[in-house]
Amino acid sequence: MDIVIIDGQGGGFARALIEAVYRSAAQAGAGRVYWQTHETNHTAMRLYDQVADRSGFVVYRKLL
């Protein structure tokens, strides 16, 4: 499932959505929740750093 989070107004919608995903995943028996963001998405990363741990992984890909 892909989820795009947009919270340009700082109203807490993105945080609430992430917390709802956490609850839903826990209820479904998931062991973890993870997502990717672009390295230039600094605004979102400030929130993500507050609500999750960075995995340390870097994703590489080559379009053919």
C-alpha positions as CSV (number, residue, x, y, z in Angstrom):
1,M,0.0,0.0,0.0
2,D,1.3,3.5,-0.9
3,I,0.4,6.4,1.3
4,V,1.3,10.0,0.5
5,I,1.3,12.4,3.4
6,I,0.9,16.1,2.7
7,D,0.7,18.4,5.7
8,G,1.9,21.8,4.5
9,Q,-0.1,23.8,7.1
10,G,1.5,22.2,10.1
11,G,-1.9,21.2,11.5
12,G,-0.8,17.8,12.7
13,F,-2.7,15.9,10.1
14,A,0.4,14.0,9.0
15,R,1.3,13.0,12.5
16,A,-2.2,11.9,13.2
17,L,-2.2,9.8,10.0
18,I,1.1,8.2,10.9
19,E,-0.3,7.3,14.3
20,A,-3.4,5.9,12.8
21,V,-1.3,3.7,10.5
22,Y,0.7,2.5,13.5
23,R,-2.5,1.5,15.3
24,S,-4.0,-0.2,12.3
25,A,-0.7,-2.1,11.6
26,A,-0.5,-3.2,15.3
27,Q,-4.1,-4.4,15.3
28,A,-3.3,-6.4,12.1
29,G,-0.3,-8.0,13.8
30,A,2.3,-6.3,11.8
31,G,5.8,-6.3,13.3
32,R,6.8,-2.9,11.8
33,V,5.8,0.0,9.6
34,Y,8.3,1.5,7.2
35,W,8.3,4.0,4.4
36,Q,10.6,5.9,2.1
37,T,11.0,9.6,1.4
38,H,13.2,11.6,-0.9
39,E,16.4,12.9,0.6
40,T,15.4,16.5,-0.2
41,N,12.1,16.2,1.7
42,H,13.4,17.9,4.8
43,T,10.1,19.2,6.1
44,A,8.6,15.7,6.3
45,M,11.9,14.2,7.6
46,R,11.7,16.5,10.6
47,L,8.4,14.9,11.5
48,Y,9.6,11.4,10.6
49,D,12.6,11.8,12.9
50,Q,10.2,12.4,15.8
51,V,7.8,9.5,15.2
52,A,10.2,6.8,13.9
53,D,13.8,5.6,13.8
54,R,15.9,5.9,10.7
55,S,16.8,2.4,9.5
56,G,20.2,3.4,8.0
57,F,19.4,1.8,4.7
58,V,19.8,3.7,1.4
59,V,17.7,2.6,-1.6
60,Y,19.3,2.3,-5.0
61,R,17.6,1.6,-8.3
62,K,18.2,1.8,-12.0
63,L,15.4,2.5,-14.4
64,L,15.7,0.4,-17.6
